[in-house]
């Protein structure tokens, strides 16, 4: 494994996953529902982590599907494969940049109260689980040629970045930091993710690993 090149992929992937987890849709609903249900800080953070695990789990499953499909196509493409992967990442990145600012509306789970804690937990976990971190998926393709070890490392990176981001911002909000200054994240998230994908895509295409 080209450790230097792969490290750059992993570090960029961590930043992308953490930035994605910093979006209010990934922590504010837990704060609002936790207060409405009168949960303790520990319980709110526990539900947040549980939802984060579901969120990461589905993303990893989708990433596994991409890697399996890529392994099936690689023998047919031969030396062109890294160009295809790099081009795909650049295309996805340009799509994010073109789409620009996106309206990340607060999920309905963050606006209503629930008759029981079980209903609240199921709603929060389900909503986040069914919205995987799609921006991270191309990184699985970028690391594919480094083998299954790279897949495991990237999955660990995704888990660490997402869990850290969700728990940190949930904790800060619960502690009374009402204005976390994250409006710029919502406004420029897709542009930042797009630029990161384009840069990694060019690296994959022009620096064969």
N, C-alpha and C positions, 0 to 999 in steps of 0.2 A: 504494500500500500504506500502510495506517495503521501507521506504523513503531512508534509507542509501544505500541499494542495487540499487534501481532505480536511485538514484543520480549518482552513479558510472557509470551506463549505459549511462545516459544523458551526463555526463562530457566527457566520452570516445567518445560518438557520436559527440559531439561538436568538439572535437579535430580532428576526422576523417573528418568531413564535412569541417572544416576550412582548413585542410591540402589539401584536394581535391580542394578547391576553390583557393588555392595558386598556383596551376599549371598554367603556362603561357597561356595554352589554354583557361583559364577562364577569362583572363583580357587583355592579349597582343593584341588579334585581335581588341578589342575595342579601344585601344590606337592607333594602326596603321590606322584603318579605320577612327577614329575621326580626326587624323591629315590629312589624305588624303582628307577627306570631309570638312576640316577646321571647325570642330565643336568646340564650346566653351567647357570649362571644365565641366560646368554644364550639357550640353547636352550629352557629352560622358558618364558622370557618370549616367545620367538618362537612357540612352540606356543600359548601363551595368546592372543597377538595374532591368530594364524591362526583360532583358534576364535571369537574375538570378531568377526572380520570375517564369518565365516559366520553368526553370531548376528545381527549387524546386517543382513547381506545379505537374510536371509529376512524380517526385520521390515520392511525397506524395500519388498521385493516385496509383502508383504501390505498395507503402507500405500499402495502404488501402486494395488493392486486396490480399496481403499476409496475413493481419490480418483476413480478412473475411474467407479466405481459412483455416487459422489456427484455427479459432473458429469452423469451420465445422468439422475439424479433431480431435479437442481436446477431445470431448466426447468419441470417439472411442479408443483413445490412453490412456486416463485416466492418471495414475501416470507416464506413460512413456513419456508424452508429453515434459516435460522440458529436458529429455535426448535427445529427437529427435531434439529439437530446439538447444540445446547446441552442439550436434554432427554436425548439419548442419552448425552452425557458425564456428566450428573448421575446418570442411571440406572446407568451402569457404576461410577461412583464410589460410589454407595450400596451396590451389590453388593459392592465391595471392603470397604467399612466393615463391612457386615453379616457378611461371611465372617470378618472379624477375623483373629485369629492363625492362621497357616497353617504346617503342618509342612514346612519345606523340607529334606527328607531328602537326605543326601549321595548323589550319584549313584554307582552301582556302579563307575563308572570310577575313582572315588577310593579304592576299597577293595581293589583287586586289582592284582597285578603282571601284566606282559605278557611273552610270549615274545620279542617284538621291539619296537623303537622304533616301527616303522611301525604295528603293531597298536595301540599305545598312542595314537599321534597320531590315527589314524583314529577310534578310540573317543571320545577327548576332543572332537575337532572335531565329530563327528557328533552326539553327545549335546547339545552346546550349540547347534549350528546348528538342531536340530529343536525347540528350546524358545525361540521368539522372545520379544522384550520386548513382550508384549501390552498392557502398561499404557501404552506410548507411542503405540499405534495411534490412539487418539482425537485425539491432537494433530495428526495429519495432516488429520483432518476439520475441526478447529478452524482450521487455517491454509489450508484449501482455497480459500476465497474470495479469498485474496491471490495466487492464481495458482501457476504451476509454479515460479516463483522461490522461493516459500515452501516448496514441497515439497523443493527442493534444499537450502535452508537448514536445514530441520528434519532432513533426512537427515544433513547434516554435523554438526548438533548431536548427533544420536543416536550417530553414529560417534565423535565426540570424547569424549562423556561415557562411553560404554561402554568404549572403549579405555582411557581414562584411569583409570577405576575399576578395571578388571580388572588393568591393569599395576601400578597403585599398590599395591593390596592383595596381589597376588602378590609384588611386590618386598619389601614390608614383612615378609611371612611368611617369605620366603627369607632375609631379613636377620636373622631371629631374634625378631621381634615376635610371639610366640606368642599373646599375648592382646591382640587389637586392640580389645576392647570393643565388638564388633559384635552382641552378643546382642540389644540393643534393636532393631537393624535387622530381624533375623529376626522378632522378636516383634511389632513395630509397622509393618512394611513396608506391609502391605495397608491399614491404617488411614491411614497418611500418603499413600499413592498415591490412596486413595479421596477424602480431603479435597481434595487437589490437583485431581483430576478434577472434583469438584463445584464448586469455586471457578471453575475455568476454564469449566466448562459454563454456570454462571450468567452469567459475563462474556460468553460468546459469545451467549447467548440475549437478554440485556438491553441489550447494547451492540453493536448491529449494526455490522459492520465494512464 
